[in-house]
Amino acid sequence: MQAYRRVEMTVGVFVIVGLLAISWLAIKVGQVGGIGESGYTLIANFDDAGGVRKGSDVMMAGVAIGRINSVTLTDNDHATMVLRINEGIKITEDAFASVRTKGIIGDRYIRITQGMDDTSLEPGSEIEETESAINIEDLISKYIFSGKE
């Protein structure tokens, strides 16, 4: 009977350790409630968010360097995005942020292009130069209706 109880205790300990490991992994990967988040935030204002959502990638030179924390409407005509940039990545003060698409019909993301300035943006500061998404529907409608005057 003593051996049986020892086996039950060992299995119980392994189950508890496994549940703790899975919980930690879920929190770290999902970044629930700010737990597991690292890095610093930057702000960027766009005329058109173009379908970029919270959780979309922030990329530089084709490498994901962060995620979008939030996308909000400001002054009823601008989209303000809070970007969380990974620790160790420095963005220059004259950097350029633009809304891009992965592939032809892929997800939208923010692409950061570094400038020539040597000074880096401080956490919480704003990326001044931004380029909104190109709206294909607007381009097509301009092309179709431009010659009918």
C-alpha positions in Angstrom: 0.0 0.0 0.0 2.9 2.3 0.8 4.4 1.9 -2.7 1.0 2.7 -4.3 0.8 6.0 -2.3 4.3 6.9 -3.4 3.4 6.5 -7.0 0.3 8.6 -6.6 2.3 11.4 -4.9 4.9 11.3 -7.7 2.3 11.5 -10.4 0.6 14.3 -8.6 3.8 16.3 -8.4 4.5 15.8 -12.1 0.9 16.9 -13.0 1.3 20.1 -10.9 4.7 20.9 -12.4 3.3 20.3 -15.9 0.3 22.6 -15.3 2.6 25.3 -13.9 4.9 25.0 -17.0 2.0 25.2 -19.4 0.6 28.2 -17.5 3.9 30.0 -17.6 4.3 29.2 -21.3 0.8 30.5 -22.1 1.4 33.7 -20.2 4.8 34.3 -21.8 3.7 33.6 -25.4 0.3 35.3 -25.1 1.7 38.3 -23.1 -1.4 38.3 -21.0 -2.0 41.5 -19.0 1.5 42.9 -19.6 3.2 39.8 -18.1 5.9 38.6 -20.4 6.2 41.9 -22.3 9.6 43.5 -22.7 11.0 46.4 -24.6 9.7 49.9 -24.9 6.9 51.8 -26.6 6.8 54.3 -29.4 3.9 56.2 -30.9 3.1 56.8 -34.6 0.2 58.7 -36.1 -1.1 57.7 -39.5 -3.8 59.3 -41.8 -5.1 55.8 -42.6 -4.4 52.6 -40.5 -5.2 50.5 -43.5 -6.4 47.5 -41.5 -3.5 47.2 -39.1 -4.7 45.8 -35.8 -3.5 45.3 -32.3 -0.9 42.5 -32.3 0.3 43.1 -35.9 4.0 42.9 -36.5 6.5 45.8 -36.5 9.3 44.9 -38.9 12.6 46.4 -39.9 14.7 44.9 -42.7 12.2 42.0 -42.9 12.7 41.0 -39.3 10.0 41.3 -36.7 11.2 43.8 -34.0 8.0 44.2 -32.1 4.2 44.3 -32.0 1.4 46.9 -32.1 0.0 47.4 -28.6 -3.0 49.5 -29.7 -4.7 51.3 -32.6 -7.0 54.2 -31.7 -8.8 56.9 -33.6 -7.5 60.4 -32.7 -9.3 63.7 -33.6 -11.7 61.8 -35.7 -9.3 61.7 -38.6 -6.0 60.1 -37.6 -5.0 56.6 -36.4 -2.6 56.6 -33.4 -0.6 53.4 -32.9 1.4 52.4 -29.9 4.3 50.2 -31.0 6.1 47.9 -28.6 9.7 47.5 -29.8 11.8 44.6 -28.5 14.7 45.3 -26.0 18.0 46.1 -27.7 16.5 47.6 -30.9 17.3 51.2 -31.4 15.2 53.4 -33.7 16.7 56.6 -35.0 15.0 60.0 -34.5 14.5 60.4 -38.3 13.1 56.9 -38.8 10.2 56.4 -41.2 7.2 54.2 -40.4 4.9 52.9 -43.1 1.9 50.5 -43.4 2.7 47.6 -45.6 1.2 44.3 -46.6 2.8 40.8 -46.4 2.5 39.5 -49.9 -0.3 40.5 -52.3 -3.2 40.0 -49.9 -1.4 39.2 -46.7 -1.6 40.7 -43.2 -0.8 44.4 -42.7 2.2 45.4 -40.6 4.3 48.5 -39.8 7.7 48.7 -41.5 10.3 50.9 -39.9 13.0 52.3 -42.1 16.0 53.8 -40.2 17.2 57.2 -41.0 20.7 58.7 -41.1 20.6 60.3 -37.6 22.8 58.8 -34.9 20.5 59.7 -32.0 17.8 57.2 -31.0 14.2 57.7 -30.0 13.5 57.7 -26.3 10.8 55.3 -24.9 7.4 56.9 -25.3 8.4 59.3 -28.0 6.8 59.7 -31.4 7.9 58.6 -34.9 7.4 61.8 -36.9 7.6 60.5 -40.4 4.8 58.1 -41.3 3.2 56.8 -44.5 -0.3 55.5 -44.6 -1.5 52.4 -46.4 -2.1 52.5 -50.1 -5.8 51.9 -50.7 -6.1 49.9 -54.0 -9.9 50.7 -54.2 -9.2 54.4 -54.2 -6.5 54.1 -56.9 -8.9 52.0 -59.1 -11.8 54.4 -58.7 -9.5 57.4 -59.5 -8.3 55.6 -62.6 -11.8 54.6 -63.8 -13.4 58.0 -63.2 -10.5 60.3 -64.1 -11.2 60.3 -67.8 -15.0 60.8 -67.7 -15.3 64.6 -67.5 
